[in-house]
């Protein structure tokens, strides 16, 4: 049984006059905040507001980097070259880091978003070039920054070999295939909505390192961090239920990353 686990959420995903999710309530519940950096969502003002909220709650701040895809919320594959993607990832980390610096905060880790996250999970296959680009970008920017990726994915193996600290991640509200991958959002039942069911699944994950797949089989998922999506319906209730269930089961909650305040 894990003594401590991180609970993270995607936040700061509004843009301009449009808001998405109750960031304040979600951030108050988690231990790490994945802040959109402007390519799939977010803008300077939204980033600043989100970082301030993370500071108020002593929640770690991570750069939630994405393909350049505002219209598709970063959920569409972009056929960028390796050099283009390296630049895009560095640009996004730098944008959030600049906002953090003005507020006395710091970035504690990097987590890819959406289609980029899913593509690079297959670092030995179709995602090899983009996985290499993300690893190169993080290493060039700050090789001390941990990088978050799908538990069991080849991306984490490649990143670790490159000298980066890796953080295997599980998803509280997503269904898993028997192979340990996430069920595509295009498939029915890919997103789970029952807060009590999700909370119970995450207690099992923390205790045994396993989840139940869509076919009823048991899948090994060794994760240091659990993601609850901040933009889904009932996100706040879901996050609160997961946190309460873990605490009741004796699982400690704490971020793997440095705190949000600048050293």
N, C-alpha and C positions, 0 to 999 in steps of 0.2 A: 504493500500500500504506500502510495506517495505521501510524504509528510506535508509537502507544500505544492500547490499548483497555481499557475497564473491564470487569470481570467481577463481576456481582452475583447474589445469591441471596435468595430469600424465607426468612426465618428467624424464630424466636420464635413459631412457629405451634402451640405446645402450648396447653393451657388447663387450669388447675387441676391435677388429678392425672394428666392425659393429656399425654404428650409426642409429638412428631412430628418425625422426622428427627434426624440427628446434627449438631446445630447447631455444636458445637465444631469438628468436622472440616471442615464446609462453610465456616465463617467463616475458618478458617485457610487456605483455598484461594482465596477471592475477594478483591476489593478494595473492594466495597461490600455492606453488609448491609441488606436491606429488612426492617425490624422490624415485625411485626404490632402493631397499636395497640389491640386489644381488641374490635373490631367484627366481624371474621371469625374471629379467633383471638387468642391472647395474653391476658395478664393482668398486673397490676403486677409480681408476682414474676418471671414469665417475661421480661417486658421488661427488668427490671433484670439478670437473669442474662445475657441476650443482649447487652445493652450492655456489660457487664463483659468479656465474651468479645471483642467488637469492639475494645475498648480494649486488651486484651492483645495483639492482633494488628495494631493500628494500622489497622483497617478502618473506612472511612467508614460512618456510621449514617444510614439514611433512614427516613422515616415511611411505612409501607406501609398506606395508608388504604383503607377499603372501605365498601361498603354495610353497613348495620346488619343482619347476617345470620350470626349464630353457627351456627345449625343447618345452614345450607347452605354454610358455609365461604366466604361471600362470592361464591359462584358463581351466585347467583340475582339477577335484576334486581329492584330495589326501586323502586316508583313514588313516590319522594320528591319533594316540591316543591323548587324551587330554593332557597328559604330554609332548608328542612330540611336539604338536603344541604350547603349552605354551613356550617351549624352543626355538622353531623356531622363534616365534614372538619377544621374548626378544632378541634373537641373532641379528635379523635384526635391531631392534631399536638401540641396542648397537653399531652395525657397523656404522650406519649413525651418531649416536651421537659422536663416536670417530672421524670421519672425520670432523664433525662440530666443535668439540673442537679445532682441530689443525688450523682451519680457523677463530676462533673467532665468530663462529655462534652457534646456538642452534636449537633443534627440538621444534616445536610449537604444534604439534598434530600428531595423528596416523590415517591413513586411510588404511583399507584392500583393496586388489586388486583382480580383476577377479573372479575366481571361489570361492575363500575364501569369498569375499564380498557378492556374491550371496547366498552362502550356509548359512552364519550366519544371513542373513536377516530373515530367518525362524527360529528364536531362540526358538520358542515354538514347533517346529516340527523336521524335519530331520537335521536341523543345530544346535540343542541344545548344543551338546557336544563341537563343534568347536566355537560357540558363547561364551560359558562359558570360553573356553581356551583363546580367544582373550581378553576378559574382564579381566581375571585373569592376563594375561601377562602385559597388560597396567597398571593395578592397582599395580602390584608388581614393575614394572619399575619406574613409576612416575604417581601417581594417579591424579596429577594436569593436565596431558595431555588430551586435548579434543580428542574424538574419533568420526570419521566421518562414517556415515552409511546411508543406503537408507531411505529417508523420509517415514514415516508411518510404518517402519518395527518393528517387535517385538524385534530385536536386540537392538535398541535404548532404548526401555523400560527396558530391562534387564540391559543394561549398566548404565542407569540413576539410577536404584534401587541399583546398586552396588556402587554408589557415583561418577561415572565419569560424566564429562561434555560431553553432546552429541550434535552433529551437524548434523541435517537432511540435506540430499543432494538430489538435482535433477540433471538430466543429460540433457544438452542442445541438444545433437545430437543423443539421443536415443528415440525410440518409446515406448509408455506406453500401457499396457493392461487396460481394464476397471476397473480392481481391483487395479490399481496403481503400479503394478510390471513392470519391464522392459521386453520388448519383447525379447525373446531369440535371440542371434546372429545367430542361425541356421535358423531363420525365415526370409523370404524376407521382406524388409522394416524396419528391426530392427534398422538400423543406418540411420540417416537423413543427407543429403548432401547439401541441399539448404541453404546457409548461411543466406539469407534474411528471409526465413521461420523460421529457427531456432531462429534468433534474435527476431523476432516478438513473437514467443512462449515464450521466456524467459522474455520479457517485460510483457506479460500477466501473467506469473507465478509470477513475482515480484509484480504486481499490485493486482492480485486477488487470488493468492495461488492455481491456477488451471492450468491444461494442457488438451489438447484434446487428447483422447485415439485413438487407431487405428480404433475403430468402430464409431468414431465421438462423443462419449459421453464425458462429462466433468468430470475430475477426480481431487479431492483435493490433492494437493502436497505442503505441507507447508515446505519450505526449507530455510535454512540459507546460504547454499552454492550451487553454480551451477558449475558442472564439464563440461569442454570442453576437449575432448580427444586430447592429443598432438601428437599421432601417426597416426591419420587418415588423409586421403588425404584432402588437403585444410584446415588443422587444424589452421594455422595462420590466414587465411582469416576468418574462422569461429569465432575464439576467438575475433578477432578485431571487427567483425560485432556485436557480442553479447555485447561486452563492449561499443561500440559506441551507440547502440540502448538503452541500459540501461541508459547511461549518458544522452542521448537526452530525455528520459522519466522522468528524474529527480531522478533516483535511484542512490544513492551513492554506491561506490565500496570500500570495505575494508575487510581485513581478520578478522576472528573471533579469530585468534591465535596471540600469542606474535610475535613481529618482529623477523627477523632472527639473529640479533646481540646478542651475549652473554651478559647477564646482568653484 
